[in-house]
Amino acid sequence: FRVLEMSSTLLEQARSFHEDVERLEKATVEILLEHAKTHKDTIIQAHLVNKYLTKVSERSKQLADLYRDEDGARKEEINAIAGQSSPNVFSIFYDRLREIKEYHRKFPNLTVEKPEDFIPTLEDIEVFFTGEEGNGKFLDLHRFFEKYINLPHIKKIPEHSFNSDYLTYLKIYFKFDNNYKDKGPEYVEYLQELVDYHIDFLDRSQPLFPKDKALQKMDEEFQDVWKEGTGSSASTFRKCQRKWKCVRST
Protein backbone atom coordinates (compact mmCIF):
# COMPACT_ATOMS: atom_id res chain seq x y z
CA PHE A 1 0.00 0.00 0.00
CA ARG A 2 1.02 3.56 -0.53
CA VAL A 3 3.37 5.42 1.77
CA LEU A 4 0.79 8.21 1.91
CA GLU A 5 -1.31 6.07 4.25
CA MET A 6 1.22 6.84 6.98
CA SER A 7 0.86 10.55 6.38
CA SER A 8 -1.27 12.73 8.66
CA THR A 9 -3.05 14.28 5.67
CA LEU A 10 -6.40 12.52 5.41
CA LEU A 11 -7.36 14.42 2.27
CA GLU A 12 -4.21 13.24 0.54
CA GLN A 13 -4.99 9.68 1.59
CA ALA A 14 -8.48 10.00 0.08
CA ARG A 15 -7.05 11.41 -3.16
CA SER A 16 -4.55 8.55 -3.31
CA PHE A 17 -7.26 5.92 -2.72
CA HIS A 18 -9.46 7.42 -5.45
CA GLU A 19 -6.51 7.31 -7.82
CA ASP A 20 -5.88 3.65 -6.99
CA VAL A 21 -9.53 2.76 -7.63
CA GLU A 22 -9.45 4.55 -10.98
CA ARG A 23 -6.27 2.75 -12.04
CA LEU A 24 -7.64 -0.62 -10.98
CA GLU A 25 -10.92 -0.06 -12.83
CA LYS A 26 -9.00 0.94 -15.95
CA ALA A 27 -6.79 -2.17 -15.65
CA THR A 28 -9.92 -4.32 -15.27
CA VAL A 29 -11.46 -2.94 -18.46
CA GLU A 30 -8.21 -3.45 -20.37
CA ILE A 31 -7.86 -7.10 -19.35
CA LEU A 32 -11.54 -7.83 -20.15
CA LEU A 33 -11.06 -6.38 -23.62
CA GLU A 34 -8.25 -8.84 -24.33
CA HIS A 35 -9.34 -11.94 -26.23
CA ALA A 36 -8.43 -15.16 -24.40
CA LYS A 37 -7.08 -17.75 -26.82
CA THR A 38 -7.58 -20.80 -24.60
CA HIS A 39 -9.76 -21.91 -21.71
CA LYS A 40 -6.77 -21.63 -19.39
CA ASP A 41 -6.21 -18.03 -20.52
CA THR A 42 -9.84 -17.28 -19.70
CA ILE A 43 -9.41 -18.61 -16.16
CA ILE A 44 -6.18 -16.67 -15.65
CA GLN A 45 -7.91 -13.49 -16.83
CA ALA A 46 -10.77 -14.15 -14.40
CA HIS A 47 -8.31 -14.58 -11.52
CA LEU A 48 -6.58 -11.33 -12.44
CA VAL A 49 -9.88 -9.45 -12.63
CA ASN A 50 -10.83 -10.95 -9.27
CA LYS A 51 -7.61 -9.57 -7.76
CA TYR A 52 -8.39 -6.16 -9.23
CA LEU A 53 -11.92 -6.18 -7.86
CA THR A 54 -10.69 -7.31 -4.44
CA LYS A 55 -8.30 -4.36 -4.29
CA VAL A 56 -11.05 -2.01 -5.47
CA SER A 57 -13.23 -3.30 -2.65
CA GLU A 58 -10.44 -2.78 -0.12
CA ARG A 59 -9.80 0.78 -1.28
CA SER A 60 -13.53 1.55 -1.34
CA LYS A 61 -13.89 0.40 2.27
CA GLN A 62 -10.96 2.60 3.28
CA LEU A 63 -12.57 5.55 1.49
CA ALA A 64 -15.88 4.86 3.18
CA ASP A 65 -14.15 4.91 6.57
CA LEU A 66 -12.49 8.23 5.73
CA TYR A 67 -15.73 9.84 4.57
CA ARG A 68 -17.62 8.42 7.54
CA ASP A 69 -15.21 10.45 9.69
CA GLU A 70 -16.36 8.99 12.99
CA ASP A 71 -13.61 10.74 14.96
CA GLY A 72 -14.14 14.07 13.17
CA ALA A 73 -10.49 14.25 12.05
CA ARG A 74 -11.35 14.86 8.38
CA LYS A 75 -13.74 17.69 9.20
CA GLU A 76 -11.13 19.19 11.51
CA GLU A 77 -8.52 19.02 8.75
CA ILE A 78 -10.83 20.69 6.22
CA ASN A 79 -11.64 23.46 8.70
CA ALA A 80 -7.95 23.94 9.35
CA ILE A 81 -7.17 24.28 5.66
CA ALA A 82 -10.05 26.71 5.22
CA GLY A 83 -8.81 28.75 8.17
CA GLN A 84 -12.03 28.21 10.15
CA SER A 85 -10.35 26.64 13.16
CA SER A 86 -7.99 29.58 13.66
CA PRO A 87 -7.99 33.19 12.46
CA ASN A 88 -4.27 32.94 11.74
CA VAL A 89 -4.15 31.23 8.33
CA PHE A 90 -0.39 31.68 7.99
CA SER A 91 0.18 30.00 11.33
CA ILE A 92 -1.81 26.98 10.14
CA PHE A 93 0.16 26.90 6.90
CA TYR A 94 3.53 26.88 8.63
CA ASP A 95 2.36 24.32 11.19
CA ARG A 96 1.40 22.02 8.31
CA LEU A 97 4.70 22.68 6.55
CA ARG A 98 6.58 21.85 9.73
CA GLU A 99 4.65 18.57 10.06
CA ILE A 100 5.52 17.59 6.48
CA LYS A 101 9.21 18.37 6.97
CA GLU A 102 9.28 16.44 10.24
CA TYR A 103 7.58 13.47 8.59
CA HIS A 104 10.12 13.32 5.77
CA ARG A 105 12.97 13.79 8.24
CA LYS A 106 11.84 10.66 10.09
CA PHE A 107 11.39 8.71 6.84
CA PRO A 108 14.06 10.02 4.44
CA ASN A 109 14.14 6.96 2.17
CA LEU A 110 10.46 6.71 1.33
CA THR A 111 9.53 5.88 -2.24
CA VAL A 112 6.20 6.41 -3.96
CA GLU A 113 4.59 3.14 -4.99
CA LYS A 114 4.26 2.76 -8.74
CA PRO A 115 1.03 1.38 -10.27
CA GLU A 116 2.80 -1.75 -11.47
CA ASP A 117 3.90 -2.44 -7.89
CA PHE A 118 0.35 -2.96 -6.59
CA ILE A 119 -1.48 -3.91 -9.78
CA PRO A 120 -0.65 -7.54 -10.74
CA THR A 121 -0.33 -8.71 -14.34
CA LEU A 122 -1.21 -11.92 -16.17
CA GLU A 123 2.35 -13.15 -15.60
CA ASP A 124 1.80 -12.91 -11.83
CA ILE A 125 -1.17 -15.31 -11.85
CA GLU A 126 -0.61 -19.01 -11.20
CA VAL A 127 -3.53 -21.46 -11.14
CA PHE A 128 -2.88 -25.16 -10.66
CA PHE A 129 -5.07 -28.02 -11.90
CA THR A 130 -4.47 -31.74 -12.08
CA GLY A 131 -4.37 -33.44 -15.46
CA GLU A 132 -7.84 -34.90 -14.89
CA GLU A 133 -9.27 -31.46 -14.11
CA GLY A 134 -8.40 -30.24 -17.60
CA ASN A 135 -7.64 -26.65 -16.63
CA GLY A 136 -10.87 -26.34 -14.66
CA LYS A 137 -13.23 -28.11 -17.05
CA PHE A 138 -13.71 -31.30 -15.01
CA LEU A 139 -13.74 -32.53 -11.44
CA ASP A 140 -11.05 -34.95 -10.34
CA LEU A 141 -12.77 -37.27 -7.85
CA HIS A 142 -10.44 -40.26 -8.02
CA ARG A 143 -9.12 -39.89 -4.48
CA PHE A 144 -12.66 -39.51 -3.15
CA PHE A 145 -13.70 -42.64 -5.02
CA GLU A 146 -10.87 -44.58 -3.34
CA LYS A 147 -11.87 -43.22 0.03
CA TYR A 148 -15.54 -43.95 -0.57
CA ILE A 149 -15.13 -47.61 -1.46
CA ASN A 150 -12.97 -48.08 1.65
CA LEU A 151 -15.53 -46.62 4.05
CA PRO A 152 -16.57 -49.19 6.69
CA HIS A 153 -20.28 -49.13 5.83
CA ILE A 154 -19.53 -49.52 2.09
CA LYS A 155 -17.27 -52.50 2.69
CA LYS A 156 -20.21 -54.28 4.34
CA ILE A 157 -22.29 -54.06 1.17
CA PRO A 158 -22.22 -57.30 -0.85
CA GLU A 159 -20.13 -56.98 -3.99
CA HIS A 160 -22.99 -58.00 -6.27
CA SER A 161 -25.14 -55.08 -5.04
CA PHE A 162 -22.55 -52.36 -5.56
CA ASN A 163 -20.59 -51.99 -8.76
CA SER A 164 -17.42 -50.36 -7.39
CA ASP A 165 -16.11 -48.65 -10.49
CA TYR A 166 -15.35 -44.97 -10.97
CA LEU A 167 -18.11 -44.30 -13.51
CA THR A 168 -20.74 -45.74 -11.17
CA TYR A 169 -19.39 -43.59 -8.35
CA LEU A 170 -19.78 -40.45 -10.49
CA LYS A 171 -23.48 -41.22 -10.86
CA ILE A 172 -24.11 -41.58 -7.11
CA TYR A 173 -21.49 -39.53 -5.26
CA PHE A 174 -23.78 -36.47 -5.03
CA LYS A 175 -26.75 -38.43 -3.69
CA PHE A 176 -26.87 -38.27 0.09
CA ASP A 177 -29.17 -39.27 2.91
CA ASN A 178 -29.37 -37.90 6.44
CA ASN A 179 -28.27 -41.07 8.25
CA TYR A 180 -24.63 -40.03 8.22
CA LYS A 181 -24.27 -40.59 11.99
CA ASP A 182 -24.96 -44.28 11.49
CA LYS A 183 -22.08 -44.51 9.00
CA GLY A 184 -19.31 -43.53 11.38
CA PRO A 185 -16.84 -40.65 11.67
CA GLU A 186 -14.99 -41.78 8.54
CA TYR A 187 -18.04 -40.95 6.42
CA VAL A 188 -18.40 -37.51 8.02
CA GLU A 189 -14.73 -36.84 7.30
CA TYR A 190 -15.22 -37.99 3.71
CA LEU A 191 -18.17 -35.62 3.26
CA GLN A 192 -16.25 -32.66 4.68
CA GLU A 193 -13.29 -33.29 2.38
CA LEU A 194 -15.65 -33.61 -0.57
CA VAL A 195 -17.26 -30.25 0.25
CA ASP A 196 -13.87 -28.60 0.73
CA TYR A 197 -12.67 -29.89 -2.64
CA HIS A 198 -15.73 -28.57 -4.48
CA ILE A 199 -15.32 -25.13 -2.89
CA ASP A 200 -11.61 -25.09 -3.73
CA PHE A 201 -12.32 -26.18 -7.31
CA LEU A 202 -14.89 -23.41 -7.64
CA ASP A 203 -12.36 -20.87 -6.38
CA ARG A 204 -9.81 -22.05 -8.95
CA SER A 205 -12.10 -22.53 -11.94
CA GLN A 206 -14.63 -19.68 -11.43
CA PRO A 207 -12.97 -16.99 -9.29
CA LEU A 208 -15.62 -14.39 -10.21
CA PHE A 209 -18.54 -16.54 -9.05
CA PRO A 210 -20.15 -15.01 -5.89
CA LYS A 211 -19.36 -18.11 -3.83
CA ASP A 212 -19.87 -16.64 -0.35
CA LYS A 213 -23.26 -15.21 -1.27
CA ALA A 214 -24.38 -18.50 -2.85
CA LEU A 215 -23.23 -20.57 0.15
CA GLN A 216 -24.97 -18.22 2.55
CA LYS A 217 -28.18 -18.50 0.55
CA MET A 218 -27.92 -22.28 0.51
CA ASP A 219 -27.39 -22.37 4.28
CA GLU A 220 -30.38 -20.10 4.88
CA GLU A 221 -32.56 -22.27 2.63
CA PHE A 222 -31.41 -25.36 4.50
CA GLN A 223 -32.15 -23.86 7.92
CA ASP A 224 -35.62 -22.75 6.79
CA VAL A 225 -36.53 -26.17 5.43
CA TRP A 226 -35.03 -27.93 8.44
CA LYS A 227 -37.19 -25.90 10.82
CA GLU A 228 -40.29 -26.72 8.76
CA GLY A 229 -39.57 -30.45 8.88
CA THR A 230 -39.64 -33.01 11.63
CA GLY A 231 -36.06 -33.09 12.83
CA SER A 232 -33.87 -35.42 10.84
CA SER A 233 -36.56 -37.07 8.75
CA ALA A 234 -35.75 -38.26 5.23
CA SER A 235 -38.57 -36.15 3.82
CA THR A 236 -37.05 -32.99 5.27
CA PHE A 237 -33.69 -33.91 3.79
CA ARG A 238 -35.22 -34.44 0.35
CA LYS A 239 -36.91 -31.03 0.59
CA CYS A 240 -33.53 -29.52 1.39
CA GLN A 241 -32.00 -31.21 -1.62
CA ARG A 242 -34.70 -29.72 -3.85
CA LYS A 243 -34.03 -26.29 -2.36
CA TRP A 244 -30.30 -26.64 -3.04
CA LYS A 245 -30.96 -27.52 -6.68
CA CYS A 246 -33.00 -24.33 -7.04
CA VAL A 247 -30.19 -22.28 -5.48
CA ARG A 248 -27.57 -23.78 -7.81
CA SER A 249 -29.70 -22.91 -10.85
CA THR A 250 -29.99 -19.22 -9.89
N, C-alpha and C positions, 0 to 999 in steps of 0.2 A: 504494500500500500504506500501511498505517497507520503513523503516527508512532511508535507503541509499539515497532515493530521496531528503532528506534534506541536504545531504552531498554536499560539493563543488567539489567532484571528479566525473567528468562527465564520465570518463572511467569506474569507478566502478558502476555507475548507468546503463550504457550500459550492462555491464557484468551481473548485477542483472536482468535486463529486459530480456536478452537472456535466463537466467536460468529459469525465470518465464514462458516464452513461451514454453521452452522445457518440463517443468513439466506439463503444461496445455495440451500440445499435447499428452504427454504420458498418462495423466489421461483420455483424450478423447478416445484414442485407447482402453484403458482398459475397459471403460464403454461400448463401442460399441461391444466389444468381449463378454460381458455378455449376456446370453440368457434371454430375457424378457418372463416371464411365462404368463402374462395376457396383455390385451390391455392397461390397466391403467399403468402397468409397462413400456410398450413401450413409452407411452406419458411422463412419469416421466423421463425416460432415455433421451428422446429428449430434454426436458427442461434443464436437467443437461448439456448435450452436448452444447446446445445453450448458457448457461452461460459460459462454458469453451471457446467457440469460441468468445463470446463477450469480454472476458478478453484478449484473444489472440489478438484480433483486437485493443483493447486499448493499450496493451503493444507494438504492432507493430507500432502504430501511434507515441507513445512516442520515440521508437527507430528511426523512420524515422526523427523525429524532431531533435534528437541528431546528427544523421549522416548528416542531411542537414546543420547543423552548421551555421545558418544564421548570428549569431553574432561573429563567429570565435573563440568562447571560447574553443571548443574541440581541434581545431588546435593549439591554444595557449598552452593548457595543454599538448598536445603531444610534442610540441617543448620544453616545460619546462622540461618534464621528460627526453627527449633526450639530454638536455643540450644545445640546439641550441639557446635558448633565452638569455642565460647568460653563459659566460665562466667558471663561478664558480659553478660547479656541486654540490659541498658539501653545498654551500649556499642555493641552490634550495632545496636540500634534507632536510636541517634543517628547512627551511621555511615551507615546506610541513608538516614536523613532528610537528612543532609548531601549525599549523592550525588544525591538527587532535587532538592534546591534548586540544586545546582551545575549539574545537567542543564538545568533550566528557566532558569537564568541565562544559559547559553550559547545556548539556543534560546527566546527570550522570545515569539516570534510564532507558535509552533506551534499548529496547529488540528487538532482530532480529525476524522478522515475520516467523513463521513456515509455511511450505506448506499447512498444514491442516487448517491454519487460513484464507487463501485467496482462497483455492480451495474447493468449496462446495461438499457435498456428496449427495447420493440419499435420505438420511434421512432429508436433508435440503430443499428438494423440496416439495412444496404443490401446488396442482392444484385442483381447485374446479369446479365441474359440478353439474347441477341439476339432479334429478332422470330421467327426460325425456331425458336428453342429453346422458345418457348412457356412461359416461366416455369419451365423445368426439366423439361418433359414430353418434349421431343424433342432429339435431337442435331442440331447444325448442322454438316454436313460439306462444305459447298459449297467452301470454300477448299482442303480436302484433295482434293476431286474435281478441281479445277483443277490442283493440283500433281501429282496422280497421272497425269492424261492427258498431262502435259508431261514426265514422266520419260523419260530417254533410251531405256530398254529397252521402254517402252510405245509410244513413237513408231515403233519398228521393226516393230511388229505390223501386219500388213495391216488396212486399215480394215474389210474385210468379215468379219474374224474377231473383231473387238472392237467392240461397240456402245457407243460412248463417250457415253452419256447418264447423267444423275445417278441415275436409278432402277436402272439396271444396276449402277452403282458401289456402291449401297447393298447389293446382293445379294452382292457379292464382296469388299468392302473389308476384311472381317474374316477372309478366307481367305488364309493365308500359307504359304509354303514356306521351307525353310532354305537356299536358294541366294541369299541376299541379297547376298553378297559379289560374285557375278557380275553384279549389277545396278547397281553403282556406288555412290559415296558419297551421291549425291542420294537414292537409295532408302532408305538407312540414315537420312538426315536426315528424310525423310518419315515413316518409321516412328516415330522418336523424337518428332516433333511430334504425331503421331497419339496416341501413348501419353500424352504430356503433356496433351493436350486432354481425353482421357477422364478422367484423374485430376482435372483441374481441374473438369470438369463434375460429377464425382461429389462433389467438395468443395462445390460450389455448390448442387447439387440434393438431396443426401442427406448433410448435415453430420454426422448421428448414426451413419452407417454406419461400422463399424470398419475403415476403409480400410487402415491400416498393418498390422493383423493379417492381413487378407485377402491383401495383397500379399506379406507375408512367407511366408504359407502357400503361395501360388502359386509363389514363388521356390524354396522348399524342395522342392515337388513336382517342379518342373522339374529341379532339380539331381539329385534321386533318379533320375528317369527317364533323364536324360542319361547318368548314370554306368552305368545298366543297358544302355544302347544301344551302338551301334558308332560313336561319334564323331558326325559330322554327317549320319547317314543319314536318309533321308526317313521311314523307319519309326519311328525314335526321335522325330522331330518330331511325327508323327501321334499317338504315344502321349502326348507332352506336351500336345498340343491336347486330347486326351480327358481328361487329368488336370485341365487348366484348366477345362473345362466342369463337371467334378464340383465343383471349388472354388467356382465362381460360383453353383452351385445350392445351396450350403450356407449 
